[in-house]
Amino acid sequence: MDFNHYNISIVLKLIIQMKGRLAIKNTLEIFAAKMYAGLCLCLLVAVLILFLPVSCSDESSPILPNGVDSDCINYKDYLHIAGSCDTPGQAFDVALSGDYAYLAGGISGLQVIDISIPTSPRMMGGINTPGEARSLKISGDYVYIADHGSGLWIVMRQCQP
């Protein structure tokens, strides 16, 4: 009986020791996983801070030696207004077809502009819609207008203006 009792107590002690080691092992794995996750988060934040593009419009943008902006193109040096055309209402959307620009002009409906001379576009005319022309697409001889308040309007372009 002592022999069996002795064997059972050894087995119980071994099980308790193993459970303790497993508990310690699991605790260490959890701790290591949390440390790894924290490290990854720190690295992600550092990468975002270091590699975010710099805005040219921000006067406080860091300047590199030799006066070069980091990761920045100042489009003011490349983009220049070539021409413009005042239209009634607001300009919500534009679609191009040949020498004409078709403009969704809000409460002014569809506006047609001759852009054959880009430096001197001219208003050719338009058609009012019941609501507000917000978006448009051209397909073939038709202009499809999304008119806020009155749905879809389809205008046929019978001939070029």
KELUMKE-391393 format. One line per 2 residues: number of its first residue (from 1); their letters; for each residue x, y, z of N, C-alpha, C. Coordinates in pm, whole numbers. Layout:
// KELUMKE-391393
NUM	A	X:Y:Z:X:Y:Z:X:Y:Z  ...
END
This chain:
// KELUMKE-391393
1	MD	83:-118:0:0:0:0:87:124:0  192:119:81:282:231:84:344:253:-53
3	FN	374:144:-118:436:155:-249:344:227:-347  216:188:-350:119:254:-437:97:399:-394
5	HY	87:421:-262:67:556:-212:188:642:-250  306:587:-239:428:658:-273:427:693:-422
7	NI	392:598:-505:388:622:-649:284:729:-685  169:723:-622:63:822:-649:109:960:-606
9	SI	173:971:-491:218:1103:-445:325:1159:-537  412:1074:-590:514:1120:-684:448:1169:-813
11	VL	353:1088:-858:281:1126:-981:209:1258:-959  142:1276:-844:72:1401:-815:169:1518:-810
13	KL	285:1496:-745:385:1602:-739:435:1637:-880  457:1536:-962:502:1562:-1098:396:1639:-1177
15	II	268:1602:-1160:160:1672:-1230:153:1817:-1184  163:1841:-1053:159:1978:-1000:277:2057:-1054
17	QM	395:1997:-1054:513:2066:-1106:496:2097:-1255  444:2000:-1330:425:2021:-1473:323:2131:-1498
19	KG	214:2131:-1420:113:2235:-1435:173:2371:-1405  257:2376:-1303:322:2502:-1269:412:2549:-1383
21	RL	485:2457:-1440:573:2493:-1553:489:2538:-1673  378:2466:-1697:291:2505:-1807:234:2644:-1783
23	AI	193:2669:-1658:139:2800:-1625:245:2907:-1645  367:2878:-1599:476:2975:-1617:507:2991:-1765
25	KN	509:2880:-1837:537:2886:-1980:430:2968:-2051  301:2943:-2021:192:3018:-2082:201:3166:-2047
27	TL	234:3196:-1922:246:3334:-1879:358:3403:-1955  471:3333:-1971:583:3390:-2046:546:3410:-2193
29	EI	472:3315:-2251:431:3330:-2390:338:3450:-2407  244:3466:-2313:152:3580:-2318:230:3710:-2304
31	FA	324:3713:-2210:405:3833:-2189:486:3865:-2315  545:3762:-2374:625:3782:-2496:536:3830:-2610
33	AK	416:3775:-2623:325:3817:-2729:284:3963:-2710  257:4002:-2585:220:4141:-2559:338:4234:-2587
35	MY	457:4193:-2551:575:4275:-2579:596:4289:-2730  577:4180:-2803:592:4181:-2948:488:4274:-3012
37	AG	363:4263:-2966:257:4349:-3019:287:4495:-2990  334:4524:-2869:370:4661:-2834:484:4713:-2919
39	LC	583:4628:-2944:696:4666:-3028:650:4693:-3171  562:4607:-3223:510:4627:-3359:434:4759:-3368
41	LC	353:4790:-3268:278:4915:-3267:372:5035:-3266  477:5027:-3182:575:5136:-3176:645:5154:-3310
43	LL	683:5044:-3374:749:5052:-3504:656:5110:-3610  529:5071:-3607:432:5123:-3702:417:5274:-3687
45	VA	403:5322:-3566:391:5466:-3540:517:5538:-3588  634:5482:-3560:759:5545:-3603:767:5553:-3754
47	VL	728:5447:-3823:732:5446:-3969:635:5550:-4025  515:5557:-3967:418:5656:-4014:469:5798:-3994
49	IL	530:5824:-3882:581:5958:-3855:696:5992:-3950  784:5896:-3973:901:5923:-4056:870:5935:-4204
51	FL	770:5861:-4252:749:5854:-4395:621:5920:-4445  550:5995:-4360:434:6069:-4408:478:6178:-4503
53	PV	406:6195:-4615:446:6302:-4708:428:6438:-4644  513:6529:-4682:512:6663:-4627:429:6752:-4718
55	SC	342:6831:-4662:259:6922:-4741:338:7044:-4782  329:7077:-4910:400:7196:-4960:336:7323:-4907
57	SD	206:7317:-4880:137:7438:-4837:165:7471:-4691  223:7376:-4619:253:7398:-4478:385:7473:-4466
59	ES	379:7595:-4418:499:7677:-4407:601:7619:-4309  553:7534:-4216:644:7479:-4117:702:7344:-4161
61	SP	686:7308:-4289:738:7181:-4338:889:7177:-4321  941:7061:-4282:1087:7052:-4266:1156:7066:-4400
63	IL	1264:7136:-4403:1342:7155:-4525:1473:7080:-4509  1508:7003:-4609:1633:6929:-4607:1747:7023:-4647
65	PN	1869:6982:-4623:1983:7064:-4669:1972:7090:-4819  2027:7198:-4864:2023:7243:-5004:1884:7292:-5042
67	GV	1795:7315:-4944:1664:7372:-4970:1566:7280:-5041  1584:7147:-5033:1496:7052:-5101:1388:7007:-5004
69	DS	1260:7017:-5045:1150:6966:-4961:1153:6814:-4962  1123:6754:-4847:1121:6608:-4842:987:6556:-4892
71	DC	989:6463:-4989:870:6399:-5043:763:6499:-5083  800:6607:-5148:703:6711:-5176:727:6770:-5315
73	IN	619:6784:-5389:625:6854:-5517:538:6977:-5503  592:7091:-5528:515:7214:-5520:450:7235:-5656
75	YK	323:7200:-5667:255:7205:-5795:233:7347:-5845  252:7445:-5759:241:7584:-5804:342:7612:-5915
77	DY	451:7538:-5918:552:7556:-6021:511:7493:-6155  412:7402:-6153:376:7326:-6272:236:7358:-6325
79	LH	145:7400:-6238:7:7423:-6279:-21:7572:-6292  -74:7611:-6406:-108:7751:-6431:-244:7757:-6498
81	IA	-326:7852:-6463:-458:7866:-6523:-439:7914:-6667  -493:7835:-6762:-481:7869:-6903:-600:7950:-6950
83	GS	-716:7927:-6894:-836:7998:-6934:-950:7967:-6839  -1058:8043:-6846:-1175:8018:-6762:-1298:8076:-6829
85	CD	-1412:8031:-6783:-1539:8078:-6837:-1637:8087:-6721  -1689:8205:-6698:-1786:8223:-6590:-1919:8161:-6633
87	TP	-1978:8085:-6544:-2106:8019:-6575:-2208:8057:-6469  -2336:8054:-6505:-2437:8080:-6403:-2444:7962:-6306
89	GQ	-2476:7987:-6183:-2488:7880:-6085:-2352:7825:-6043  -2356:7706:-5987:-2235:7641:-5939:-2190:7536:-6040
91	AF	-2063:7504:-6040:-2010:7397:-6125:-1993:7272:-6039  -2076:7171:-6063:-2068:7047:-5986:-1990:6937:-6058
93	DV	-2002:6930:-6190:-1936:6822:-6264:-1913:6870:-6407  -1818:6809:-6475:-1790:6843:-6614:-1757:6715:-6690
95	AL	-1801:6710:-6816:-1767:6599:-6905:-1725:6662:-7037  -1627:6602:-7102:-1574:6656:-7227:-1614:6568:-7344
97	SG	-1645:6633:-7456:-1674:6562:-7580:-1632:6653:-7696  -1527:6612:-7765:-1475:6694:-7874:-1426:6828:-7823
99	DY	-1474:6935:-7886:-1434:7070:-7847:-1530:7132:-7746  -1611:7051:-7679:-1711:7104:-7588:-1699:7044:-7448
101	AY	-1723:7130:-7351:-1731:7087:-7211:-1877:7100:-7169  -1930:6995:-7111:-2067:6994:-7063:-2060:7002:-6912
103	LA	-2124:7103:-6857:-2111:7135:-6715:-2244:7115:-6643  -2240:7039:-6532:-2358:7028:-6444:-2355:7151:-6355
105	GG	-2446:7243:-6383:-2441:7375:-6319:-2541:7398:-6208  -2575:7296:-6131:-2666:7316:-6019:-2802:7367:-6064
107	IS	-2848:7477:-6005:-2981:7530:-6039:-2987:7585:-6181  -2873:7600:-6245:-2869:7648:-6385:-2874:7533:-6485
109	GL	-2883:7410:-6439:-2894:7295:-6527:-2767:7263:-6603  -2784:7223:-6729:-2673:7183:-6815:-2621:7306:-6890
111	QV	-2491:7329:-6884:-2428:7439:-6956:-2327:7380:-7055  -2323:7437:-7177:-2233:7388:-7281:-2131:7498:-7310
113	ID	-2002:7460:-7307:-1893:7556:-7325:-1802:7509:-7437  -1772:7599:-7529:-1678:7570:-7639:-1536:7584:-7583
115	IS	-1460:7475:-7589:-1323:7476:-7536:-1221:7453:-7647  -1260:7483:-7773:-1169:7461:-7885:-1045:7548:-7873
117	IP	-1058:7663:-7809:-942:7747:-7778:-932:7750:-7625  -850:7664:-7567:-846:7650:-7421:-817:7780:-7345
119	TS	-745:7870:-7406:-715:7996:-7337:-831:8093:-7342  -935:8058:-7422:-1050:8148:-7436:-1180:8069:-7452
121	PR	-1221:7992:-7350:-1346:7916:-7361:-1467:8010:-7367  -1573:7968:-7442:-1692:8053:-7455:-1817:7974:-7420
123	MM	-1908:8040:-7351:-2037:7981:-7318:-2120:7973:-7446  -2172:7854:-7476:-2252:7834:-7596:-2402:7833:-7565
125	GG	-2438:7796:-7445:-2580:7788:-7409:-2602:7681:-7305  -2725:7651:-7279:-2757:7549:-7181:-2903:7517:-7178
127	IN	-2939:7428:-7090:-3078:7390:-7071:-3100:7372:-6922  -3206:7433:-6873:-3234:7425:-6730:-3301:7291:-6698
129	TP	-3277:7242:-6581:-3342:7120:-6532:-3427:7160:-6410  -3529:7081:-6376:-3619:7120:-6267:-3552:7131:-6129
131	GE	-3452:7048:-6105:-3385:7050:-5975:-3248:7116:-5987  -3148:7047:-5936:-3011:7095:-5944:-2926:6990:-6016
133	AR	-2871:7026:-6131:-2784:6933:-6206:-2654:6916:-6128  -2630:6795:-6077:-2514:6770:-5992:-2406:6687:-6059
135	SL	-2445:6599:-6151:-2348:6510:-6213:-2396:6478:-6353  -2302:6447:-6443:-2343:6411:-6579:-2242:6320:-6645
137	KI	-2291:6246:-6743:-2208:6158:-6826:-2256:6171:-6969  -2165:6155:-7064:-2199:6162:-7205:-2180:6024:-7266
139	SG	-2277:5981:-7344:-2267:5856:-7417:-2334:5877:-7553  -2253:5873:-7657:-2307:5895:-7791:-2365:6034:-7804
141	DY	-2490:6039:-7849:-2558:6168:-7869:-2636:6213:-7746  -2614:6151:-7631:-2694:6183:-7513:-2607:6228:-7396
143	VY	-2665:6322:-7321:-2604:6366:-7195:-2699:6320:-7085  -2648:6241:-6991:-2726:6189:-6880:-2695:6273:-6757
145	IA	-2800:6336:-6703:-2781:6431:-6594:-2847:6378:-6467  -2770:6371:-6359:-2826:6340:-6227:-2872:6472:-6168
147	DH	-3004:6490:-6159:-3062:6616:-6118:-3120:6601:-5977  -3054:6663:-5881:-3096:6654:-5741:-3238:6709:-5727
149	GS	-3327:6627:-5678:-3465:6669:-5660:-3559:6623:-5769  -3503:6584:-5886:-3594:6538:-5992:-3541:6418:-6069
151	GL	-3436:6354:-6021:-3389:6229:-6079:-3302:6243:-6202  -3318:6149:-6294:-3234:6143:-6414:-3300:6218:-6528
153	WI	-3222:6302:-6594:-3267:6374:-6714:-3173:6337:-6827  -3229:6309:-6943:-3149:6272:-7059:-3171:6379:-7166
155	VM	-3062:6439:-7208:-3067:6545:-7308:-3000:6493:-7434  -3070:6508:-7547:-3015:6462:-7675:-2934:6575:-7738
157	RQ	-2813:6540:-7782:-2730:6635:-7857:-2757:6611:-8004  -2856:6681:-8062:-2894:6656:-8201:-2783:6694:-8297
159	CQ	-2717:6802:-8268:-2602:6842:-8349:-2508:6916:-8258  -2385:6929:-8298:-2290:7002:-8216:-2334:7148:-8210
161	P	-2324:7212:-8096:-2368:7352:-8083:-2290:7445:-8175
END
